[in-house]
Amino acid sequence: MTDTRKMILFVNALVTGHHEAAWRLPDAQPERLRDIGYYQELARTAERGGFDAMFVADFFVFYPGVAHSPRWELDPLTLMAGVASATSSLGLIATGSATFAKAEEIARGFSTLDHVSNGRAAWNIVTNGEPQASANFGQDQPVAHAERYQLGARVVDDVLQLWRDGDRHDDARAAVPRPVQGTPVLVQAGSSPDGRDFAARYADVVFTAQNTLADAIAFRTDMRERAQLYGRDPDSLKVIPGIGPSIGLTDLEAHEKKRALDALIAPEASLAWLAGFGVDLSSADLDGPLPPVLGDIEQFQGIKSRFGVIAGVIERERPKTVRALLHLLAGSRGHAAFTGTTEALAGKMHEWFEAGGADGFMFMPHAFPVDLNLFVEHVSPRLRELGLLRGPTPGQTLRQRLSLPER
């Protein structure tokens, strides 16, 4: 299988790392979160380690956790334009909202990023419905969950048409130059039934949270079948689970790092993060058992699929206290968790890839830059030995690098 199929590697560049307490480590650099040089350094390290792209999320409102830890503040498109100037082959995945932005804004912004990066742009399509974020964008009421993907589909169709019509000098159309790639790579992360259909119709890459190999295989199989229903080659849809590991050169080192980070958690920040996914534990005793009801998923208008992922983690791991749940989720944020050696991490990634559970992975390190450096120095070489990583691809677009068809 690995003779023709290569593992896709993305790195999710979230502030100082994905563990809630990463910013409190002695070598953390939270003061640099508005410094383009910080992200350029991470990007150059990732590029050296064989990563295919850097991913940056976007958050359209400050949630209560901002009172307890740093949060994302920068505009992804502007940030990625700066990263483009410091790299030569790394893909640039920026988040853009199909709920809050107009098609013309998205089409022009990502076309511009594609040109300044010589064809390395990717659009992470999100559809938002959080009431606070909607209010920030002048909406009296958020778009209901059932309608969100319908609106998103209309916007994506309009964006694709604007890109197809690029370079037509028609005064009645927006000024959108045709992207270098024709269509920048499309990334999507919805895992609800509506989200899966949306991804099967539009996405080149699906970013997902799966905690077990069996779940990952089932999800990837389902997505490939849905893509076929839309008349697509299933190999044209790549499924990328997130993985949030605590890694070291020995098991002891990896477990000690996780324990040290967990000890630095501000519980209020973790509780606020959970509340953002519909899990309300604010009134629970931290050292008491989990309440029988986590929240009202029917009334929740945010990312419903993550609620189910967290419920699955609880059912499988059975944490005895609320605090134990916070430690369990810290770092992985509901994605696949792992604590162990760099060698064992490479082995797990290899297993999932060969078994059909993943076309690659979104690496979500507990702490930047230390865990990214460890990956590049120890995991990447092992994956290269296994024949899983691509070599340098000068002059290729991101779409070409990922072996994606033209659109």
C-alpha positions as CSV (number, residue, x, y, z in Angstrom):
1,M,0.0,0.0,0.0
2,T,2.8,2.5,0.9
3,D,4.5,2.1,-2.5
4,T,1.9,4.5,-4.0
5,R,0.1,6.0,-1.1
6,K,1.8,8.6,1.1
7,M,0.8,9.8,4.6
8,I,-0.4,13.4,4.8
9,L,0.9,15.4,7.7
10,F,-0.6,18.7,8.9
11,V,0.3,20.6,12.0
12,N,-2.4,22.6,13.9
13,A,-0.7,25.8,15.0
14,L,-2.8,26.7,18.0
15,V,-1.3,29.4,20.3
16,T,1.4,27.8,22.6
17,G,0.1,24.3,22.1
18,H,-3.0,22.2,22.4
19,H,-2.7,21.4,26.1
20,E,-4.7,23.9,28.1
21,A,-1.7,24.6,30.4
22,A,1.0,24.8,27.8
23,W,1.3,28.5,28.1
24,R,2.4,28.1,31.7
25,L,5.5,26.0,30.9
26,P,8.8,27.8,31.7
27,D,9.9,27.7,28.0
28,A,6.5,28.8,26.6
29,Q,6.3,32.0,24.6
30,P,2.8,33.4,25.0
31,E,4.1,36.9,24.6
32,R,4.9,36.1,21.0
33,L,1.4,35.1,19.9
34,R,1.1,38.3,17.9
35,D,4.6,38.0,16.4
36,I,4.7,36.7,12.8
37,G,8.2,35.4,13.5
38,Y,6.8,32.9,16.0
39,Y,4.6,31.3,13.4
40,Q,7.3,31.5,10.7
41,E,9.6,29.5,13.0
42,L,7.0,26.8,13.6
43,A,6.3,26.6,9.8
44,R,10.0,26.3,8.9
45,T,10.4,23.5,11.4
46,A,7.3,21.7,10.1
47,E,8.5,22.1,6.5
48,R,11.9,20.6,7.5
49,G,10.1,17.6,9.1
50,G,8.1,16.7,6.0
51,F,4.8,18.2,6.9
52,D,2.5,19.0,4.0
53,A,0.7,22.0,5.5
54,M,0.2,24.2,8.5
55,F,-3.4,24.7,9.7
56,V,-4.8,27.7,11.6
57,A,-8.2,27.8,13.0
58,D,-10.2,30.9,13.7
59,F,-12.5,31.9,16.6
60,F,-15.1,34.6,16.1
61,V,-15.7,35.4,19.7
62,F,-13.8,35.3,23.0
63,Y,-15.2,32.5,25.2
64,P,-15.0,32.7,29.0
65,G,-11.7,30.7,29.0
66,V,-9.9,33.8,27.8
67,A,-9.9,35.0,31.4
68,H,-7.7,32.1,32.3
69,S,-5.4,31.4,29.3
70,P,-4.3,32.9,26.0
71,R,-6.6,32.5,23.0
72,W,-6.3,33.0,19.2
73,E,-6.5,36.6,18.1
74,L,-5.0,36.9,14.6
75,D,-6.7,36.8,11.2
76,P,-5.7,33.5,9.5
77,L,-5.4,34.8,5.9
78,T,-3.1,37.7,6.9
79,L,-1.0,35.4,9.1
80,M,-0.6,32.8,6.4
81,A,0.5,35.4,3.9
82,G,3.4,36.1,6.3
83,V,4.1,32.4,6.7
84,A,4.2,32.0,2.9
85,S,7.2,34.3,2.7
86,A,9.2,32.2,5.1
87,T,8.5,28.8,3.4
88,S,8.7,27.2,0.0
89,S,6.6,24.0,-0.1
90,L,4.5,24.0,3.0
91,G,0.7,24.3,2.4
92,L,-1.2,27.0,4.1
93,I,-4.6,26.1,5.5
94,A,-6.6,29.1,6.8
95,T,-10.1,29.1,8.2
96,G,-12.9,31.2,6.6
97,S,-16.5,31.2,7.6
98,A,-19.2,30.4,5.1
99,T,-21.7,31.8,7.5
100,F,-20.2,35.2,8.3
101,A,-18.3,36.1,5.2
102,K,-19.6,36.9,1.7
103,A,-18.5,34.7,-1.2
104,E,-16.7,37.6,-2.8
105,E,-14.6,38.1,0.3
106,I,-13.7,34.5,0.6
107,A,-12.9,34.0,-3.1
108,R,-10.7,37.1,-3.3
109,G,-8.9,36.4,0.0
110,F,-8.0,32.8,-0.7
111,S,-7.1,33.6,-4.4
112,T,-4.7,36.2,-3.1
113,L,-3.1,33.8,-0.6
114,D,-2.8,31.2,-3.5
115,H,-1.0,33.7,-5.6
116,V,1.4,35.0,-2.9
117,S,2.3,31.4,-2.0
118,N,2.6,30.1,-5.6
119,G,-0.3,27.7,-5.2
120,R,-0.1,26.6,-1.6
121,A,-3.5,27.9,-0.2
122,A,-6.2,25.8,1.3
123,W,-9.6,27.0,2.7
124,N,-10.8,25.4,5.9
125,I,-14.6,25.8,5.5
126,V,-16.5,26.4,8.7
127,T,-20.2,27.1,9.3
128,N,-20.8,29.0,12.5
129,G,-23.9,29.1,14.7
130,E,-22.7,30.2,18.2
131,P,-25.0,33.0,19.4
132,Q,-22.1,35.2,20.7
133,A,-20.2,34.9,17.5
134,S,-23.3,35.6,15.4
135,A,-23.9,38.8,17.4
136,N,-20.4,39.9,16.7
137,F,-21.2,39.7,13.0
138,G,-24.5,41.6,13.2
139,Q,-26.9,38.7,13.2
140,D,-29.9,39.0,15.5
141,Q,-30.2,35.2,15.6
142,P,-27.6,32.5,14.8
143,V,-28.3,30.4,11.8
144,A,-30.0,27.2,13.0
145,H,-27.9,24.0,12.8
146,A,-30.2,22.4,10.3
147,E,-29.9,25.4,8.0
148,R,-26.2,26.0,8.4
149,Y,-24.9,23.6,5.8
150,Q,-27.5,24.7,3.3
151,L,-26.2,28.3,3.6
152,G,-22.6,27.0,3.5
153,A,-23.3,25.1,0.3
154,R,-24.7,28.2,-1.4
155,V,-21.6,30.2,-0.4
156,V,-19.2,27.5,-1.5
157,D,-20.9,27.2,-4.8
158,D,-20.6,30.9,-5.3
159,V,-17.0,30.9,-4.4
160,L,-16.2,28.1,-6.8
161,Q,-18.0,29.9,-9.5
162,L,-16.0,33.1,-8.8
163,W,-12.8,31.2,-9.1
164,R,-13.9,29.6,-12.3
165,D,-14.8,33.0,-13.7
166,G,-11.5,34.5,-12.5
167,D,-9.7,36.8,-14.9
168,R,-12.9,37.6,-16.8
169,H,-13.0,41.4,-16.9
170,D,-16.7,41.8,-16.4
171,D,-17.8,44.9,-14.5
172,A,-20.8,43.1,-13.1
173,R,-18.5,40.5,-11.3
174,A,-16.2,40.9,-8.3
175,A,-12.5,41.3,-9.1
176,V,-11.3,37.8,-8.3
177,P,-8.1,36.6,-10.0
178,R,-8.2,32.9,-10.9
179,P,-6.2,31.0,-8.2
180,V,-2.9,29.4,-9.2
181,Q,-4.4,26.0,-8.3
182,G,-7.7,26.7,-10.1
183,T,-9.4,25.7,-6.9
184,P,-7.4,26.0,-3.6
185,V,-7.6,22.8,-1.5
186,L,-10.9,22.6,0.4
187,V,-10.8,21.4,4.0
188,Q,-13.8,20.7,6.2
189,A,-14.3,19.3,9.7
190,G,-18.0,18.6,10.2
191,S,-18.7,15.0,11.4
192,S,-22.4,15.2,12.0
193,P,-24.6,13.6,9.4
194,D,-25.1,16.9,7.6
195,G,-21.5,17.7,8.0
196,R,-20.4,14.4,6.4
197,D,-22.7,15.0,3.4
198,F,-21.3,18.5,3.0
199,A,-17.7,17.2,3.2
200,A,-18.5,14.4,0.8
201,R,-19.8,16.9,-1.7
202,Y,-17.1,19.6,-1.5
203,A,-14.1,18.7,0.6
204,D,-10.7,17.5,-0.6
205,V,-9.6,16.8,3.0
206,V,-11.8,16.0,6.0
207,F,-10.4,16.8,9.5
208,T,-12.0,14.6,12.1
209,A,-11.9,13.5,15.7
210,Q,-11.8,9.7,16.1
211,N,-10.5,8.1,19.3
212,T,-10.1,4.4,18.2
213,L,-8.9,2.7,15.2
214,A,-12.3,1.0,14.7
215,D,-14.1,4.3,14.8
216,A,-11.5,5.8,12.4
217,I,-12.0,3.0,9.9
218,A,-15.7,3.3,10.1
219,F,-15.6,7.1,9.6
220,R,-13.2,6.9,6.6
221,T,-15.3,4.1,5.0
222,D,-18.5,6.1,5.4
223,M,-16.9,9.3,3.9
224,R,-15.6,7.4,0.9
225,E,-19.0,5.8,0.3
226,R,-20.7,9.2,0.6
227,A,-18.2,10.7,-1.9
228,Q,-19.1,7.9,-4.4
229,L,-22.7,8.8,-4.0
230,Y,-21.8,12.3,-5.2
231,G,-20.1,10.8,-8.3
232,R,-16.6,11.3,-6.9
233,D,-13.6,9.0,-6.9
234,P,-13.3,8.0,-3.2
235,D,-9.5,8.5,-3.4
236,S,-10.1,12.2,-4.1
237,L,-11.3,12.6,-0.5
238,K,-8.6,12.4,2.2
239,V,-9.5,11.8,5.8
240,I,-7.2,13.2,8.5
241,P,-7.9,12.5,12.2
242,G,-6.4,14.7,14.8
243,I,-3.8,13.3,17.2
244,G,-2.7,15.1,20.4
245,P,0.2,13.2,21.9
246,S,2.5,13.6,24.9
247,I,5.8,12.3,23.6
248,G,9.2,11.7,24.9
249,L,12.3,9.5,24.2
250,T,11.2,7.2,27.0
251,D,7.8,6.2,28.3
252,L,8.7,7.7,31.7
253,E,9.6,11.1,30.1
254,A,6.3,11.2,28.1
255,H,4.1,10.4,31.2
256,E,6.0,12.8,33.4
257,K,5.5,15.6,30.8
258,K,1.7,14.9,30.8
259,R,1.5,14.8,34.6
260,A,3.4,18.1,34.9
261,L,1.2,19.8,32.3
262,D,-2.0,18.5,34.0
263,A,-0.8,19.9,37.3
264,L,-0.7,23.4,35.7
265,I,-4.3,23.3,34.4
266,A,-6.6,26.2,35.5
267,P,-9.9,24.2,35.8
268,E,-11.9,27.2,34.9
269,A,-10.3,27.4,31.5
270,S,-10.9,23.7,30.8
271,L,-14.5,24.0,32.0
272,A,-15.1,26.9,29.7
273,W,-13.7,25.0,26.8
274,L,-16.1,22.1,27.5
275,A,-19.0,24.5,27.7
276,G,-18.1,25.6,24.2
277,F,-19.0,22.1,23.0
278,G,-22.2,21.9,25.0
279,V,-20.9,20.1,28.1
280,D,-21.8,22.1,31.1
281,L,-20.0,21.0,34.3
282,S,-19.7,24.5,35.8
283,S,-21.7,23.5,38.9
284,A,-20.1,20.1,39.4
285,D,-17.6,19.3,42.2
286,L,-14.2,19.0,40.5
287,D,-13.3,16.0,42.7
288,G,-16.8,14.5,42.6
289,P,-18.3,12.1,40.1
290,L,-19.5,13.2,36.7
291,P,-23.2,14.3,36.6
292,P,-25.5,11.9,34.8
293,V,-26.5,14.6,32.3
294,L,-23.6,16.5,30.5
295,G,-25.8,19.0,28.8
296,D,-28.7,19.5,26.4
297,I,-27.5,18.5,23.0
298,E,-30.8,19.3,21.4
299,Q,-30.7,22.9,22.4
300,F,-26.9,23.3,21.7
301,Q,-26.2,25.1,18.4
302,G,-22.4,24.7,18.3
303,I,-20.3,21.8,17.1
304,K,-22.7,18.9,17.9
305,S,-20.4,16.1,16.7
306,R,-17.7,17.0,19.4
307,F,-20.3,16.6,22.1
308,G,-20.7,12.9,21.0
309,V,-16.9,12.5,20.8
310,I,-16.6,13.7,24.4
311,A,-19.4,11.4,25.5
312,G,-17.7,8.5,23.8
313,V,-14.4,9.2,25.7
314,I,-16.3,9.3,29.0
315,E,-18.0,6.0,28.2
316,R,-14.8,4.3,27.2
317,E,-12.4,5.7,29.8
318,R,-14.8,6.1,32.7
319,P,-13.1,8.9,34.5
320,K,-14.0,8.9,38.2
321,T,-14.1,12.6,38.7
322,V,-14.6,15.8,36.8
323,R,-11.0,16.7,37.3
324,A,-9.9,13.4,35.9
325,L,-12.0,14.1,32.8
326,L,-10.3,17.5,32.4
327,H,-6.9,15.8,32.5
328,L,-8.0,13.1,30.1
329,L,-9.1,15.7,27.5
330,A,-6.3,18.2,28.1
331,G,-4.1,18.2,25.0
332,S,-6.1,15.9,22.8
333,R,-9.3,18.1,23.1
334,G,-11.4,15.1,22.2
335,H,-9.1,13.9,19.4
336,A,-7.1,10.7,19.6
337,A,-4.9,10.9,22.7
338,F,-1.5,9.2,23.1
339,T,1.2,9.2,25.7
340,G,4.5,7.4,24.9
341,T,7.7,7.4,23.0
342,T,8.3,9.0,19.6
343,E,9.0,5.5,18.2
344,A,5.6,4.2,19.5
345,L,3.8,7.3,18.1
346,A,5.3,6.5,14.7
347,G,4.1,2.9,15.1
348,K,0.6,4.0,15.9
349,M,0.4,6.3,13.0
350,H,1.7,3.6,10.7
351,E,-0.9,1.2,12.0
352,W,-3.9,3.5,11.5
353,F,-2.6,4.5,8.0
354,E,-2.1,0.9,6.8
355,A,-5.4,-0.3,8.3
356,G,-7.4,2.3,6.4
357,G,-8.3,4.5,9.4
358,A,-6.5,7.5,8.0
359,D,-4.9,9.1,5.0
360,G,-2.8,11.1,7.3
361,F,-2.9,13.1,10.6
362,M,-3.4,16.5,12.0
363,F,-0.6,16.8,14.6
364,M,-1.8,18.7,17.6
365,P,1.3,19.0,19.9
366,H,0.8,19.6,23.6
367,A,3.4,22.4,23.6
368,F,5.1,24.5,21.0
369,P,7.9,24.4,20.0
370,V,9.2,21.5,22.1
371,D,6.9,18.8,20.9
372,L,7.0,19.8,17.2
373,N,10.8,19.7,17.5
374,L,10.6,16.2,19.0
375,F,8.4,15.0,16.2
376,V,10.6,16.4,13.5
377,E,13.8,15.0,15.0
378,H,12.5,11.6,15.9
379,V,9.1,10.7,14.4
380,S,9.6,12.1,10.9
381,P,12.8,10.1,10.3
382,R,11.0,6.9,11.3
383,L,8.1,7.6,9.0
384,R,10.6,8.3,6.2
385,E,12.3,4.9,6.9
386,L,8.9,3.3,6.5
387,G,8.4,5.0,3.1
388,L,5.4,7.0,4.3
389,L,6.5,10.6,3.8
390,R,6.8,12.6,0.6
391,G,10.1,14.1,-0.3
392,P,10.7,17.7,-1.2
393,T,8.4,18.9,-4.0
394,P,9.8,22.1,-5.4
395,G,7.4,23.9,-7.7
396,Q,4.4,21.8,-6.9
397,T,1.1,23.3,-5.8
398,L,-0.5,21.9,-2.6
399,R,-3.1,20.2,-4.7
400,Q,-0.4,18.4,-6.6
401,R,1.6,17.6,-3.5
402,L,-1.4,15.8,-2.0
403,S,-2.2,14.0,-5.2
404,L,-5.6,15.6,-5.5
405,P,-7.4,16.0,-8.8
406,E,-7.9,19.3,-10.5
407,R,-11.4,20.8,-9.9
